[in-house]
Amino acid sequence: MTAGLLLAFLGYLLVYAGVKGIHPWAPIVEAFGGSAPPPPGGSNIPGGAAATATREAGAGVTTTGAGGLTRAANRCKTAIEQTYPDLDYLGGPSCRKIIPHDGSESDEWSEHAWGNAIDFGGPAWAMRKLIVWANLPHNKLRYQIANVIPPGSAVNAVHVDFFPSHTGQTPPCAGGR
């Protein structure tokens, strides 16, 4: 029973570290007053110290880095570009509302308005692979992926957005907080 609890705790620690983008032992080391080791792979902020990280007013833990993308979106964008070089990055930050697949208009703001979504296009086979990759549980946790929307009639791209979601909020680019 003790071994089972220990394994459960270690599993929880690994999932927590993957979601937070920190070293798996950081919570334990910090609990005993030490300084946390750097996360595997380097800095928490894409681009390292050169990246600019700013806190968006009223947006919780959302921070923006290079190119106006949130950290989660920027990390995932980098991973997708390295994993699927045949895909084209079609954009991220854009102050607009959702474009439904049927081409109608929507009153809901897109996660793109917060820099919290990315779109990739390219050959159909590569977009299918990206959809599978982005829906794998370990990638959803690692990159904080909230939604993966496949190409449709109105948009010929794979859309990926991230936690925290801003549903029902007005983005700063439209006068919101």
C-alpha positions as CSV (number, residue, x, y, z in Angstrom):
1,M,0.0,0.0,0.0
2,T,2.8,2.4,0.8
3,A,4.5,1.8,-2.6
4,G,1.2,2.5,-4.3
5,L,0.8,5.8,-2.5
6,L,4.4,6.7,-3.4
7,L,3.8,5.9,-7.0
8,A,0.6,7.9,-7.1
9,F,2.3,10.9,-5.5
10,L,5.2,10.7,-8.0
11,G,2.7,10.5,-10.9
12,Y,0.8,13.5,-9.6
13,L,4.1,15.4,-9.3
14,L,5.0,14.6,-12.9
15,V,1.6,15.7,-14.2
16,Y,1.7,18.9,-12.1
17,A,5.2,19.7,-13.3
18,G,4.2,19.1,-17.0
19,V,1.2,21.4,-16.7
20,K,3.1,24.1,-14.8
21,G,6.3,23.8,-17.0
22,I,8.5,23.4,-13.9
23,H,11.1,20.8,-12.7
24,P,9.3,17.8,-11.1
25,W,11.1,18.3,-7.8
26,A,10.5,22.0,-7.6
27,P,7.4,21.9,-5.2
28,I,9.3,19.6,-2.8
29,V,12.5,21.7,-2.9
30,E,10.6,24.9,-2.4
31,A,8.6,23.4,0.5
32,F,11.8,23.0,2.4
33,G,13.1,26.5,1.6
34,G,15.4,25.7,-1.3
35,S,15.5,27.2,-4.7
36,A,13.9,25.2,-7.4
37,P,16.0,23.7,-10.1
38,P,15.4,24.9,-13.7
39,P,12.8,23.0,-15.6
40,P,14.0,20.3,-18.0
41,G,14.9,21.9,-21.3
42,G,15.7,25.3,-19.8
43,S,13.7,28.5,-19.1
44,N,10.0,28.6,-18.4
45,I,9.7,31.5,-20.8
46,P,10.1,30.7,-24.5
47,G,13.1,32.6,-25.8
48,G,14.8,32.6,-22.4
49,A,15.8,35.9,-20.8
50,A,15.5,37.7,-24.1
51,A,11.7,37.1,-24.2
52,T,9.5,39.8,-22.8
53,A,6.9,38.6,-20.4
54,T,4.2,40.9,-19.4
55,R,1.1,40.2,-17.2
56,E,-2.2,41.0,-18.9
57,A,-4.5,43.0,-16.7
58,G,-7.2,40.9,-15.3
59,A,-6.3,37.8,-17.3
60,G,-5.2,35.6,-14.4
61,V,-2.0,33.7,-15.0
62,T,-1.8,34.5,-18.7
63,T,1.5,36.0,-19.8
64,T,2.6,37.0,-23.2
65,G,5.9,36.5,-24.8
66,A,7.4,36.7,-28.2
67,G,5.0,37.6,-31.0
68,G,2.2,38.5,-28.7
69,L,1.4,34.8,-27.9
70,T,0.8,33.5,-24.4
71,R,3.6,31.3,-23.1
72,A,1.5,28.1,-23.6
73,A,0.8,29.1,-27.2
74,N,4.4,30.0,-27.9
75,R,5.7,26.8,-26.4
76,C,3.3,24.7,-28.4
77,K,4.0,26.7,-31.6
78,T,7.7,26.0,-31.3
79,A,7.1,22.3,-30.7
80,I,4.7,22.0,-33.7
81,E,7.2,23.8,-36.0
82,Q,9.9,21.4,-35.0
83,T,7.7,18.3,-35.2
84,Y,5.9,19.2,-38.4
85,P,8.1,21.3,-40.7
86,D,5.6,20.7,-43.6
87,L,3.0,22.8,-41.9
88,D,2.7,26.6,-42.2
89,Y,2.1,28.8,-39.2
90,L,-0.9,30.9,-40.2
91,G,-1.0,33.2,-37.2
92,G,-1.9,33.7,-33.6
93,P,-2.8,37.0,-32.2
94,S,-5.7,38.7,-34.0
95,C,-8.4,40.9,-32.4
96,R,-11.5,39.2,-33.8
97,K,-14.5,37.1,-33.0
98,I,-14.9,33.4,-33.6
99,I,-15.3,32.3,-37.2
100,P,-17.8,29.4,-37.2
101,H,-17.3,26.5,-39.6
102,D,-20.6,27.4,-41.4
103,G,-19.3,30.9,-42.2
104,S,-21.9,32.7,-40.0
105,E,-21.1,35.5,-37.6
106,S,-20.4,34.9,-33.9
107,D,-20.7,37.2,-30.8
108,E,-18.0,35.3,-28.9
109,W,-14.4,36.5,-29.0
110,S,-11.8,34.2,-30.4
111,E,-8.9,33.1,-28.2
112,H,-6.8,34.7,-30.9
113,A,-7.8,38.1,-29.4
114,W,-5.7,37.2,-26.3
115,G,-2.8,35.6,-28.3
116,N,-4.0,32.3,-26.8
117,A,-4.6,30.4,-30.0
118,I,-2.5,29.4,-33.0
119,D,-3.5,28.1,-36.5
120,F,-1.5,25.8,-38.8
121,G,-2.2,24.9,-42.4
122,G,-0.6,22.8,-45.1
123,P,-1.0,19.4,-46.6
124,A,-4.1,17.4,-45.4
125,W,-1.9,14.5,-44.2
126,A,0.2,16.8,-42.1
127,M,-2.8,18.6,-40.6
128,R,-4.3,15.2,-39.7
129,K,-1.1,14.2,-37.9
130,L,-1.1,17.5,-36.0
131,I,-4.7,16.9,-34.9
132,V,-3.7,13.5,-33.5
133,W,-0.5,14.9,-31.9
134,A,-2.4,17.9,-30.2
135,N,-5.0,15.5,-28.8
136,L,-2.6,13.1,-27.2
137,P,-3.1,13.3,-23.4
138,H,0.5,14.0,-22.6
139,N,0.7,16.9,-25.1
140,K,-2.6,18.3,-23.9
141,L,-1.1,18.4,-20.4
142,R,2.4,19.6,-21.4
143,Y,1.2,22.4,-23.6
144,Q,-2.0,23.2,-21.7
145,I,-4.1,22.6,-24.8
146,A,-7.8,23.3,-24.3
147,N,-9.3,22.8,-27.8
148,V,-8.2,21.4,-31.1
149,I,-10.5,22.3,-34.0
150,P,-9.9,20.6,-37.4
151,P,-10.2,22.3,-40.7
152,G,-13.8,23.1,-41.8
153,S,-15.7,24.8,-44.5
154,A,-14.9,28.4,-43.4
155,V,-11.4,27.8,-42.2
156,N,-8.8,25.5,-43.8
157,A,-6.5,25.3,-40.8
158,V,-6.0,23.4,-37.6
159,H,-6.8,25.7,-34.7
160,V,-5.3,25.0,-31.2
161,D,-6.1,27.1,-28.2
162,F,-5.0,26.9,-24.6
163,F,-5.9,27.2,-20.9
164,P,-6.9,29.4,-19.3
165,S,-9.9,30.0,-21.6
166,H,-11.3,33.5,-21.9
167,T,-14.9,32.5,-22.8
168,G,-17.4,35.3,-22.1
169,Q,-14.7,37.9,-21.6
170,T,-13.9,41.0,-23.7
171,P,-10.2,41.1,-24.8
172,P,-7.9,44.0,-24.0
173,C,-7.7,44.8,-27.7
174,A,-11.5,45.5,-27.7
175,G,-11.4,47.6,-24.5
176,G,-11.7,44.7,-22.0
177,R,-9.5,43.9,-19.1
